Amino acid sequence: MQATVLTIAGSDPTGGAGLQADLKTMAVIGVYAAAVVTCVTVQNSRGVKRVEPLSPELVEEQIRAVLEDHRVTHIKIGMVGTAPIAQAISSCLADFSGEIIVDPVLLSTTGQELLQPSALAAIKTDLIARATVVTPNLPELTIITGRKTVDHESALQAADDLLEEFGNLRVAVIKGGHVGGAHEVTDFILYRSKKAIKLLASTRPFINSRNTHGTGCVLASAYAAFHCLTGDDEQAFLRSTNFIQQALKRSSRLKIVRNPEGRGGLLYGPVNND
């Protein structure tokens, strides 16, 4: 039976981030994707203007409807919004034995908070504690661990803390785009292998582009899709970072939004999975 990757995330009407970006990413990579909405947002390149969380009951009903009808092997969780929604998601995952990829969406690209402050504890105890993979950027890693992460060394220490704290967590993918002043970008994966923690880096040239909205969502959903295809952590990591690089390169030449200071989303080309 065909495998399904389920994204549970907020809606971004611009298509650059959230479940819209997740669905586009997974489709172009070549996996079947389903989507559950947690929050509806009003946003564009000028910022997030409004966030309306759905009722936890409605989120739970959406998830159960998909799980009872599809062979879901991977669940990618993005924007959650509130503690009750996090708890509703967690209750649906109690018997789920597949991959759970948590992308802790806490802030928008323009800096607005996308998670109620009271919900942070629920993200950790209800979602990250169940996750097999977590994919934070540096600001998210700082918030989650309480350890200030400003460079690669401190980020790796914080990621190691996460693997130490959460026994179910197998992989931490650290997005390196927030390390400033560099001519290149380095992402990292820390993963458990026969009880040892292994480290792999992916370094790529920095691409100067105004179209970077949603790159974090895209990387996490690409990881979920490639892991669905390969079942291999290293391959999923390397292929997803290459996917982002190619999308950034393709998009950098385009004018996607009217706002000259705004950040557009990514445009991706076909992916060869042979």
Sequence and secondary structure as in RCSB ss.txt:
>XXXX:A:sequence
MQATVLTIAGSDPTGGAGLQADLKTMAVIGVYAAAVVTCVTVQNSRGVKRVEPLSPELVEEQIRAVLEDHRVTHI
KIGMVGTAPIAQAISSCLADFSGEIIVDPVLLSTTGQELLQPSALAAIKTDLIARATVVTPNLPELTIITGRKTV
DHESALQAADDLLEEFGNLRVAVIKGGHVGGAHEVTDFILYRSKKAIKLLASTRPFINSRNTHGTGCVLASAYAA
FHCLTGDDEQAFLRSTNFIQQALKRSSRLKIVRNPEGRGGLLYGPVNND
>XXXX:A:secstr
  EEEEEEEEE TTSSSHHHHHHHHHHHHT EEEEEEEEEEEEETTEEEEEEE  HHHHHHHHHHHHTTSEEEEE
EE    SHHHHHHHHHHTTT  SEEEE    B TTS B S GGGHHHIIIIIITT SEE  BHHHHHHHHS    
SHHHHHHHHHHHHHH TT  EEEEB TT  S SEEEEEEEEEETTEEEEEEEEEE    S  TTHHHHHHHHHHH
HHHHH  HHHHHHHHHHHHHHHHHHHTT    S TT             
